[in-house]
Amino acid sequence: MTTTSSGKPLRADALRNRAKVLAAAEDVFAAQGTSASTEEVARRAGVGIGTVFRHFPTKESLLEAVLVALLERLAAQARDLASAADPGEAFFGFFARVVAQAATKQAVTDALAEAGVDAREATGRTGPDVKAAIGTLLERAQRAGAVRADIGPSEVTALLAGISYAAGRAGGSDDVLRIAFDGLRPQGGTADQAAARR
């Protein structure tokens, strides 16, 4: 939310403080888990605790905002990659980036669920924006021959969700990603063979 409770737009300094709090919260929760205190978030952001609560009255509202910001950033990155020179590299790179952020996303989603907040509802249009952007990256990669033609956006989303969930719980996703990527490439298109063709 970039307006005050009365509906007025936030001043520039307030917007900067809000952005600093969100960036700090993502760093703190990624490093220490969602049980980390809002005081630690304020300290990392270089603001007073009152500033944190002025923007995010509860820890749940802060967690919600962190999740939305993370998904918005992913959607923007995917849109930027939609015009990349190498569609296959763009698709697989974005896939790996989503998985790399899985632990933070999973921790925030779990904490919201424990607080009785539906993460899907909280993220509103952002989740579908990410899915649409993934669909665009997939279509370009398929046209370039980098991804099998018989894979659809729903299969990619399910695979991405499963690997992200596993990575968020157990870590060590590199081998799993390699196997998944080999399965997504056209027959005879393993990572080693793709590298040999370059």
Helices and strands as residue ranges (DSSP letters): H 12-32, H 38-45, H 49-55, H 59-81, H 87-100, H 102-114, H 119-123, H 126-143, H 153-170, H 174-184, H 191-197
